[in-house]
Amino acid sequence: VCGSHVHKDADTVAYRCTGGLACDAQRLFAITHFASRLAINIDGLGEGTVQNLLDAKLVSRPSDLWDLDGGALAKLEGWGPVSAKKLVAAIQAASKPELNRFIYALGIPGVGESSAKELARAFKTWDAFAQANESALLAVPDMGPITASNIRQFLAEEGNAAETARLVTL
């Protein structure tokens, strides 16, 4: 979609775009996943709504959701003051999720709902999780070397580090 290089890990069958949040398709997926019921659980923020917000350039990353202006949102086609107010309230209500939901919401490759729960149980706080080295991650039940490596790579990537830092301060 974005023209970025496509990468295939030797141990998987999946090809992945390397564009990250610069890729429109990945941006749509990342924000939709972040807001989903099993993740942050923002009521009323499904794929169609995320696409509308992206098209209107009101958001470009998950943390932008907390900057949404109800007035600008109400001006979008199909929106009004009441629906805009409800969405803004739902986003604000989701600003302090449980650690396991936050970890899952980030969309780290290989980190599903169950592994996010194990990681939260093991590390207890965001800071402890974010600073965990690969051997500490491997000590978590059912954590393999590929997922541990994915976590470290995700958190070490500059854009992801900036985004997670912004999200934890909301």
Buried (B, 14 or more C-beta within 10 A) or exposed (E): EEEBEEEEEEEEEEEBBEBBBBBBEBBBBBBBBBBBEEBBBBBEBEBEBBBBBBEBEBBBBBBBBBEBEBEBBBEBEEBEEEBBEEBBEBBBEBEEBEBBBBBBBBBBBBBEEEBBBBBBEBBEEBEBBBEBEEEBBBEBEEBEEEBBBBBBEBBEEEEBEEBBEBBEEB
